[in-house]
Amino acid sequence: MRTYIAIIALVLSFSTVHGQWLSRARVQNDQNFDKKPISWGYYFGINSMDYNFDYQTDQEDIQVERSVGFNVGIVGDLRLSEFISIRTEPGLVYTQRNLMYAPDARFDSENDLLREVPSTYIYLPLALKFNTRRLNNVRPYVQLGVAAVTNLSSNEKNPDDNFAGQFRTTSSPFFYEMAIGVELYLYYFKFIPSLKGVFAMSDELVRDNSPNSPWTGNINKMQTRGVFLNFTFQ
């Protein structure tokens, strides 16, 4: 979370330093782009995701080792007014998280301390996008939304659990998201770098068959949180 705050602070500082430069009159590219009622595009990017755990009783935290994943998808934007639009960014998100447990007498071997959790999400968000006034060829925005998600790697229906080496998660979690970005009007298209935080609203853990499981027995809730860095061409 501190990393996310630092990145946002850096973006805001950059905007402040260059505010005077942006205010100078310059030739505007594609002045009619934002008058279109509907526009389309595509994006690709990277992500870093982990889990937030809520425990029933105090225990040593489960450590989450994150890796860099990727995102790819399309963008649809429906203009409601000069400053507000409805935006959807359906796509495919891949990531992997490794869960590292503290030693426990109930584990049979060191291999039981590690669980690899790959996730392949079909990500279907719907958001409200709030634009500022265009400054020459730059237009910052913020975005708030929710997302229905299908996890193709969830193993939710698998009868085997952690005692057979299978860590299971729910197949259909719901997320909410917050994003900031900057639209850069180039000669032929808009290039949009953006930073998005995503947070699960529902518990994603499928518990083991044994209520005394050392992997899931003491977990009250397990929820995804992460950040996407996307590059959109619209």
C-alpha positions as CSV (number, residue, x, y, z in Angstrom):
1,M,0.0,0.0,0.0
2,R,2.9,2.4,0.7
3,T,4.1,1.7,-2.8
4,Y,0.8,2.8,-4.3
5,I,0.7,6.0,-2.2
6,A,4.2,6.9,-3.3
7,I,3.4,6.4,-7.0
8,I,0.3,8.5,-6.7
9,A,2.3,11.3,-4.9
10,L,4.9,11.2,-7.7
11,V,2.2,11.6,-10.3
12,L,0.6,14.6,-8.4
13,S,4.1,16.2,-8.0
14,F,4.8,15.8,-11.7
15,S,1.5,17.5,-12.5
16,T,2.2,20.4,-10.2
17,V,5.7,21.0,-11.5
18,H,4.6,21.0,-15.1
19,G,1.3,22.9,-14.6
20,Q,2.8,26.1,-16.0
21,W,4.1,24.4,-19.1
22,L,0.7,22.8,-19.8
23,S,-1.1,26.1,-19.6
24,R,0.8,27.6,-22.5
25,A,-1.2,27.8,-25.7
26,R,-0.2,25.0,-28.1
27,V,-1.6,23.3,-31.2
28,Q,-4.2,20.8,-30.2
29,N,-4.3,17.3,-31.8
30,D,-7.6,15.8,-32.8
31,Q,-9.9,18.5,-31.3
32,N,-13.1,16.5,-32.1
33,F,-12.0,13.3,-30.5
34,D,-13.9,13.9,-27.2
35,K,-17.1,14.8,-29.1
36,K,-17.7,11.2,-30.2
37,P,-20.5,9.6,-28.2
38,I,-18.7,6.2,-28.2
39,S,-15.0,5.4,-28.6
40,W,-13.0,2.2,-28.6
41,G,-9.5,1.2,-27.9
42,Y,-7.3,-1.5,-26.4
43,Y,-4.8,-1.8,-23.6
44,F,-2.0,-3.9,-22.3
45,G,-0.1,-3.7,-19.0
46,I,1.4,-5.4,-15.9
47,N,0.1,-6.1,-12.5
48,S,1.2,-6.9,-9.0
49,M,-1.3,-8.6,-6.7
50,D,-1.4,-10.2,-3.2
51,Y,-4.0,-11.3,-0.6
52,N,-5.2,-9.6,2.5
53,F,-6.0,-12.1,5.3
54,D,-8.3,-11.8,8.2
55,Y,-7.8,-14.5,10.9
56,Q,-10.2,-16.0,13.4
57,T,-7.5,-16.0,16.1
58,D,-4.0,-14.4,16.3
59,Q,-1.4,-16.3,14.4
60,E,1.8,-15.5,12.5
61,D,0.9,-13.9,9.2
62,I,0.8,-15.9,6.0
63,Q,3.4,-14.3,3.8
64,V,2.5,-13.6,0.2
65,E,5.2,-13.7,-2.5
66,R,4.0,-11.6,-5.5
67,S,5.1,-11.9,-9.1
68,V,4.6,-9.5,-12.0
69,G,1.6,-10.5,-14.1
70,F,0.1,-9.1,-17.3
71,N,-3.2,-7.6,-18.4
72,V,-4.6,-7.2,-21.9
73,G,-8.1,-6.2,-23.2
74,I,-10.3,-3.7,-25.0
75,V,-11.8,-0.3,-23.9
76,G,-15.2,1.1,-24.5
77,D,-16.1,4.6,-23.5
78,L,-19.7,6.1,-23.6
79,R,-19.7,9.9,-23.3
80,L,-22.3,11.3,-20.9
81,S,-21.1,14.9,-20.7
82,E,-17.9,16.9,-21.3
83,F,-16.5,15.7,-18.0
84,I,-18.1,12.3,-17.3
85,S,-18.3,9.0,-19.2
86,I,-19.1,5.4,-18.6
87,R,-16.2,3.1,-19.3
88,T,-15.7,-0.6,-19.5
89,E,-12.3,-2.4,-19.9
90,P,-13.0,-6.1,-20.3
91,G,-9.8,-8.2,-20.5
92,L,-7.7,-11.1,-19.4
93,V,-5.5,-10.8,-16.2
94,Y,-2.9,-13.3,-15.3
95,T,-0.9,-13.3,-12.0
96,Q,0.6,-15.7,-9.5
97,R,0.9,-15.5,-5.7
98,N,2.9,-17.9,-3.5
99,L,1.6,-18.4,0.0
100,M,4.3,-19.2,2.6
101,Y,3.0,-20.6,5.9
102,A,4.8,-20.5,9.3
103,P,6.0,-23.9,10.6
104,D,3.2,-25.9,12.2
105,A,3.3,-29.4,13.9
106,R,0.4,-30.4,11.7
107,F,2.5,-30.1,8.5
108,D,4.0,-33.3,7.3
109,S,6.9,-31.8,5.4
110,E,8.5,-28.5,4.3
111,N,6.6,-28.7,1.0
112,D,3.4,-28.1,3.0
113,L,4.6,-24.6,3.9
114,L,4.3,-23.4,0.3
115,R,1.2,-23.1,-1.8
116,E,1.4,-21.7,-5.3
117,V,-1.8,-19.9,-6.4
118,P,-1.9,-19.0,-10.1
119,S,-4.9,-16.9,-11.2
120,T,-6.3,-16.3,-14.7
121,Y,-9.1,-13.7,-14.5
122,I,-11.6,-12.8,-17.1
123,Y,-12.1,-9.2,-15.8
124,L,-15.4,-7.4,-16.6
125,P,-15.4,-3.9,-15.1
126,L,-17.9,-1.0,-15.3
127,A,-16.8,2.4,-14.1
128,L,-17.5,6.1,-14.0
129,K,-14.7,8.2,-15.4
130,F,-14.3,11.9,-14.3
131,N,-12.2,14.0,-16.6
132,T,-10.7,17.4,-16.0
133,R,-10.7,20.1,-18.6
134,R,-8.3,19.4,-21.5
135,L,-5.0,21.3,-21.2
136,N,-3.6,21.5,-24.7
137,N,-2.9,17.8,-25.5
138,V,-3.2,16.5,-21.9
139,R,-6.2,15.5,-19.9
140,P,-6.0,13.9,-16.4
141,Y,-8.9,11.8,-15.0
142,V,-10.0,9.6,-12.1
143,Q,-12.1,6.5,-12.4
144,L,-14.2,4.6,-9.9
145,G,-15.9,1.2,-10.6
146,V,-16.8,-2.4,-9.9
147,A,-15.8,-5.6,-11.7
148,A,-17.3,-9.0,-12.1
149,V,-14.5,-11.5,-12.3
150,T,-14.2,-15.2,-13.4
151,N,-11.1,-17.0,-12.1
152,L,-10.4,-19.8,-14.6
153,S,-7.7,-21.2,-12.2
154,S,-9.8,-21.3,-9.1
155,N,-10.1,-25.1,-8.5
156,E,-13.4,-24.3,-6.7
157,K,-15.1,-27.5,-7.9
158,N,-12.1,-29.7,-7.3
159,P,-12.9,-32.3,-4.6
160,D,-9.2,-32.5,-3.6
161,D,-8.1,-29.9,-1.1
162,N,-4.8,-28.9,0.5
163,F,-4.3,-32.3,2.0
164,A,-3.9,-33.4,-1.6
165,G,-1.8,-30.4,-2.6
166,Q,-4.7,-28.3,-4.1
167,F,-5.3,-24.7,-2.8
168,R,-8.8,-23.7,-3.9
169,T,-10.3,-20.2,-4.4
170,T,-13.7,-19.1,-5.5
171,S,-14.4,-18.8,-9.2
172,S,-16.5,-15.6,-9.2
173,P,-15.3,-12.9,-6.9
174,F,-16.3,-9.2,-7.1
175,F,-13.9,-6.3,-7.1
176,Y,-14.0,-2.6,-6.8
177,E,-11.4,-0.4,-8.4
178,M,-10.0,3.1,-8.3
179,A,-7.8,4.5,-11.1
180,I,-5.9,7.7,-12.1
181,G,-4.6,8.3,-15.6
182,V,-3.5,10.9,-18.1
183,E,-4.9,11.1,-21.6
184,L,-2.2,12.2,-24.1
185,Y,-3.6,13.4,-27.4
186,L,-1.2,12.4,-30.1
187,Y,-1.6,13.1,-33.8
188,Y,-3.6,10.0,-34.7
189,F,-4.8,8.6,-31.4
190,K,-4.9,9.0,-27.6
191,F,-2.2,7.3,-25.5
192,I,-3.3,6.8,-21.9
193,P,-1.0,5.5,-19.1
194,S,-3.0,4.7,-16.0
195,L,-2.6,3.3,-12.5
196,K,-5.4,1.2,-11.0
197,G,-5.9,-0.2,-7.6
198,V,-8.2,-3.3,-7.4
199,F,-9.7,-4.7,-4.2
200,A,-11.9,-7.8,-3.7
201,M,-15.3,-7.3,-2.0
202,S,-15.9,-11.0,-1.3
203,D,-14.1,-13.8,0.5
204,E,-12.1,-15.8,-2.1
205,L,-11.1,-18.8,0.0
206,V,-12.6,-22.2,-0.5
207,R,-11.9,-24.0,2.8
208,D,-10.5,-27.5,3.2
209,N,-12.8,-30.4,4.1
210,S,-11.3,-30.6,7.6
211,P,-12.2,-27.6,9.8
212,N,-8.8,-28.1,11.6
213,S,-6.8,-27.6,8.4
214,P,-3.5,-25.8,9.0
215,W,-3.9,-24.1,5.6
216,T,-7.5,-22.7,5.9
217,G,-8.9,-23.5,9.3
218,N,-7.9,-20.2,11.0
219,I,-8.7,-17.9,8.0
220,N,-11.8,-15.8,8.4
221,K,-11.4,-14.0,5.1
222,M,-9.0,-13.9,2.2
223,Q,-9.3,-11.1,-0.4
224,T,-7.3,-9.9,-3.4
225,R,-5.7,-6.5,-3.5
226,G,-3.4,-5.3,-6.2
227,V,-2.3,-2.6,-8.7
228,F,-2.5,-2.5,-12.5
229,L,-0.3,-0.3,-14.7
230,N,-2.0,-0.1,-18.1
231,F,-1.1,1.5,-21.4
232,T,-4.2,2.3,-23.5
233,F,-4.4,3.2,-27.2
234,Q,-7.8,4.8,-28.0
